[in-house]
């Protein structure tokens, strides 16, 4: 059994694989202060640690990598693969300094090529909104980083005392007659428009239109139905990327 772990700045997602099939998955808040021992206590609530054959990890929080290494060594006995420089992914990285690319972005590119074909664009709605591009040759060609939905809304609420926090849901119409609905309209249609504009410029530069545009991340299901360019939502994308990288390093 393989445990795939995607440590984000806000949330951490875990997935258990039996071969290529993703079974259980669960999501918890990322705590940067967790020690390896505390991670063991957390994971024992969800996973039979003795049944693990391997752990595949990508982390946007570098200090937690060391704690997951300590957890794997002391509590699981399973080999840990940390996605990063020097790990074979099968996807060439066309970046001036490949070490700058977040490992979650690499995992997304790997899975997008295998699950959706190339070329493709991944839109990952996380703490930041990441646009990751796989070109026709199957290479990671770079991308775009934009402020995330929740970060942007938190900044707005913090700077505008009269604006209330609102549920992240789509309003019934664009033109709104209440402050709550107006904020929801700006959130949903504003970010959907951002996606469409950026994807349009990406495909213009690629010189190929009609490419798969795959949304993933916490708010993908909210924004995707209102975007004209997103063609699929794949909430398992990053976890499958971690599985594929594990398999390529244990063939």
Secondary structure, 3 states (H helix, E strand, C coil): CEEEEEECCCEEEEEEEECCEEEEEEEEECCCCCCHHHHHHHHHCCCCHHHCCEEEEEECCHHHHHHHHHHHHHHHCCEEEECCCCCCCCCCECCCCHHHCCHHHHHHHHHHHHHHCCCEEEEEECCEEEEEEECCCCCEEEEEEEECHHHHHHHHHHHCCCCCCCCCCCCCCCCCCCHHHHHHHHHHHHHHHHHHHHHHHHHHHHCCCCCEEEEEECCHHHHHHHCCCCCEECCCHHHHHHHHHHHHCCC
